[in-house]
């Protein structure tokens, strides 16, 4: 068994613990005070290097989180604009909108109808504070690969922010703003370049008779132009 531990930090601690007795008994243990002093300097340098390494690691971790957060915010904002571009092109039936936005336009008219409109929404507030949303959507017979884009508006008016997509008729919103009493959601079915009509609904947050937090659908879906 090795006298000195194998792990770097344990090595520093080992020599820090032995400096005092080694210095006090340098001649008696076969060394010199000068040699022990040299070890003490090197041990202090090792401890300082470890502290600097920990600071650098935390700085890198913080920078990485800031980078990821910035990319996520950028993606949400960008997806929201792409949604607006597609809606504009669909409503105006003008493919030049895609050219102006420099994003791919549909390759041609689909042989099948666009996806359906989400409806029959149900919500459930989970114990961990996330909101589970489920819905129905009648898509054209014989189609597959339909996904659903979910958007949310935190205020009574204003733009909707893109929350994410789902390959099933289920979405978990884990970014509920603290203290918000009402939120408005839009869900749109998407298949390749074909998009369906938005389904929209409001969710009211409050407490029940026992004081537990609840979420309740307070408005039937509003069908909006895609």
C-alpha positions as CSV (number, residue, x, y, z in Angstrom):
1,X,0.0,0.0,0.0
2,X,1.4,3.4,-1.0
3,X,2.2,5.8,1.8
4,X,1.2,8.8,-0.3
5,X,-2.4,8.8,-1.6
6,X,-2.9,8.6,-5.4
7,X,-5.4,11.4,-5.9
8,X,-3.9,14.8,-6.4
9,X,-6.0,16.6,-3.8
10,X,-5.4,13.9,-1.3
11,X,-1.6,14.2,-2.0
12,X,-1.8,18.0,-1.2
13,X,-3.7,17.2,2.0
14,X,-1.2,14.5,3.0
15,X,1.8,16.8,2.7
16,X,0.0,19.7,4.4
17,X,-0.7,17.4,7.4
18,X,3.0,16.3,7.6
19,X,4.8,19.6,7.1
20,X,4.6,20.6,10.8
21,X,6.0,17.4,12.3
22,X,8.6,17.0,9.6
23,X,9.8,20.5,10.1
24,X,9.9,20.1,13.9
25,X,11.8,16.8,13.6
26,X,13.8,17.3,10.4
27,X,17.1,16.1,11.8
28,X,15.6,13.3,13.7
29,X,13.8,11.8,10.7
30,X,16.9,12.1,8.4
31,X,16.1,15.3,6.5
32,X,16.9,19.0,6.8
33,X,14.8,22.1,7.6
34,X,15.8,23.5,4.2
35,X,14.4,20.4,2.4
36,X,11.1,20.6,4.4
37,X,10.8,24.3,3.6
38,X,11.2,23.6,0.0
39,X,8.4,21.0,0.2
40,X,6.3,23.5,2.1
41,X,6.7,26.1,-0.8
42,X,5.8,23.5,-3.4
43,X,2.8,22.3,-1.3
44,X,1.5,25.9,-1.1
45,X,1.9,26.3,-4.8
46,X,0.0,23.1,-5.4
47,X,-2.8,24.3,-3.1
48,X,-3.0,27.6,-4.9
49,X,-3.0,25.9,-8.3
50,X,-5.9,23.7,-7.1
51,X,-7.9,26.7,-5.9
52,X,-7.3,28.5,-9.3
53,X,-8.4,25.4,-11.1
54,X,-11.6,25.2,-9.1
55,X,-12.4,28.9,-9.9
56,X,-11.6,28.3,-13.6
57,X,-13.9,25.2,-13.6
58,X,-16.8,27.2,-12.0
59,X,-16.2,30.0,-14.4
60,X,-16.3,27.6,-17.4
61,X,-19.5,26.0,-16.0
62,X,-21.2,29.4,-15.6
63,X,-20.1,30.4,-19.1
64,X,-21.4,27.2,-20.6
65,X,-24.8,27.6,-19.0
66,X,-24.9,31.2,-20.2
67,X,-24.1,30.0,-23.7
68,X,-26.8,27.3,-23.6
69,X,-29.4,29.8,-22.3
70,X,-28.5,32.3,-25.0
71,X,-28.8,29.7,-27.7
72,X,-32.2,28.6,-26.3
73,X,-33.5,32.1,-26.2
74,X,-32.3,32.7,-29.8
75,X,-33.9,29.5,-31.0
76,X,-37.3,30.4,-29.4
77,X,-37.2,33.9,-31.0
78,X,-36.1,32.5,-34.4
79,X,-38.8,29.8,-34.4
80,X,-41.4,32.4,-33.6
81,X,-40.3,34.5,-36.7
82,X,-40.3,31.3,-38.9
83,X,-43.8,30.6,-37.7
84,X,-44.9,34.1,-38.7
85,X,-43.2,33.8,-42.1
86,X,-45.1,30.5,-42.8
87,X,-48.4,32.0,-41.6
88,X,-47.9,35.0,-43.8
89,X,-47.1,32.8,-46.9
90,X,-50.1,30.6,-46.2
91,X,-52.5,33.5,-45.7
92,X,-51.3,35.5,-48.7
93,X,-50.6,32.4,-50.9
94,X,-47.4,34.2,-51.9
95,X,-44.3,32.0,-52.1
96,X,-42.1,35.1,-52.5
97,X,-42.5,35.5,-48.7
98,X,-40.2,32.4,-48.3
99,X,-37.7,34.1,-50.8
100,X,-37.7,37.3,-48.7
101,X,-37.1,35.3,-45.5
102,X,-34.5,33.0,-47.3
103,X,-36.0,29.8,-45.9
104,X,-37.2,26.8,-48.0
105,X,-40.6,27.1,-49.6
106,X,-42.9,24.1,-50.0
107,X,-41.8,22.0,-52.9
108,X,-45.3,21.9,-54.3
109,X,-48.9,21.4,-53.4
110,X,-49.5,18.4,-51.2
111,X,-51.6,15.6,-52.6
112,X,-53.2,15.3,-49.1
113,X,-55.1,17.9,-47.1
114,X,-53.3,19.9,-44.3
115,X,-53.2,18.6,-40.8
116,X,-56.3,19.1,-38.6
117,X,-56.9,21.6,-35.9
118,X,-56.1,20.6,-32.3
119,X,-59.2,20.6,-30.0
120,X,-60.6,19.0,-26.9
121,X,-57.8,20.3,-24.7
122,X,-57.2,19.0,-21.2
123,X,-54.7,20.3,-18.7
124,X,-53.3,19.0,-15.4
125,X,-51.0,20.7,-13.0
126,X,-48.4,18.2,-11.7
127,X,-47.0,18.2,-8.2
128,X,-43.7,19.4,-9.5
129,X,-45.2,22.6,-11.0
130,X,-45.2,21.5,-14.6
131,X,-48.4,21.6,-16.7
132,X,-49.5,18.6,-18.7
133,X,-51.5,19.4,-21.8
134,X,-53.3,16.8,-24.0
135,X,-55.5,17.3,-27.0
136,X,-57.2,15.6,-30.0
137,X,-56.6,16.4,-33.6
138,X,-58.4,14.9,-36.6
139,X,-55.7,14.6,-39.3
140,X,-56.4,13.4,-42.9
141,X,-56.7,9.7,-43.4
142,X,-53.6,7.9,-44.5
143,X,-51.2,10.6,-43.3
144,X,-48.3,10.2,-40.9
145,X,-45.4,12.2,-39.5
146,X,-47.6,14.9,-38.0
147,X,-45.9,16.9,-35.2
148,X,-47.3,19.7,-33.0
149,X,-45.8,23.1,-32.3
150,X,-46.7,24.6,-29.0
151,X,-46.7,28.4,-28.3
152,X,-47.5,30.4,-25.2
153,X,-48.4,34.0,-24.4
154,X,-47.9,35.1,-20.8
155,X,-49.8,38.4,-21.1
156,X,-53.4,39.1,-22.2
157,X,-52.0,40.6,-25.4
158,X,-48.7,40.4,-27.3
159,X,-46.7,37.8,-29.2
160,X,-46.7,34.1,-28.6
161,X,-43.4,32.5,-27.8
162,X,-42.4,29.1,-29.2
163,X,-42.1,26.5,-26.4
164,X,-41.3,23.4,-28.3
165,X,-42.6,20.5,-30.5
166,X,-44.1,17.2,-29.8
167,X,-44.5,14.0,-31.8
168,X,-47.6,13.1,-29.9
169,X,-50.8,14.8,-28.6
170,X,-49.1,15.6,-25.3
171,X,-46.9,18.4,-24.1
172,X,-45.3,19.2,-20.7
173,X,-44.8,22.9,-20.1
174,X,-42.0,23.1,-17.4
175,X,-41.5,26.9,-17.7
176,X,-44.7,28.2,-16.0
177,X,-43.9,31.8,-14.9
178,X,-44.1,32.2,-11.1
179,X,-47.2,34.0,-9.9
180,X,-49.0,33.9,-13.2
181,X,-52.8,33.5,-12.9
182,X,-53.6,33.0,-16.6
183,X,-51.7,31.8,-19.7
184,X,-52.8,31.5,-23.3
185,X,-51.6,28.6,-25.5
186,X,-51.6,27.9,-29.2
187,X,-51.0,24.5,-30.7
188,X,-50.5,23.8,-34.5
189,X,-50.3,20.5,-36.3
190,X,-47.4,20.4,-38.9
191,X,-46.7,17.7,-41.5
192,X,-43.6,18.4,-43.7
193,X,-44.4,21.8,-45.3
194,X,-48.2,21.6,-44.6
195,X,-49.5,23.3,-41.5
196,X,-52.9,23.2,-39.8
197,X,-55.0,25.8,-38.2
198,X,-54.0,26.9,-34.7
199,X,-56.1,25.7,-31.7
200,X,-56.0,28.3,-28.9
201,X,-57.1,28.0,-25.2
202,X,-56.6,29.8,-21.9
203,X,-55.5,28.2,-18.6
204,X,-56.4,29.7,-15.3
205,X,-54.2,29.0,-12.2
206,X,-55.4,29.1,-8.6
207,X,-56.0,27.0,-5.5
208,X,-58.7,24.6,-4.5
209,X,-60.6,24.3,-1.2
210,X,-57.7,22.4,0.4
211,X,-55.2,25.1,-0.7
212,X,-53.5,23.0,-3.4
213,X,-52.5,24.7,-6.6
214,X,-54.7,23.9,-9.6
215,X,-54.9,24.6,-13.3
216,X,-58.2,24.8,-15.2
217,X,-59.1,25.2,-18.8
218,X,-61.4,28.2,-18.7
219,X,-62.1,28.8,-22.4
220,X,-63.0,26.6,-25.3
221,X,-60.5,26.5,-28.2
222,X,-60.5,29.4,-30.6
223,X,-59.7,28.3,-34.2
224,X,-57.3,30.7,-35.8
225,X,-56.0,31.0,-39.3
226,X,-52.7,29.1,-39.9
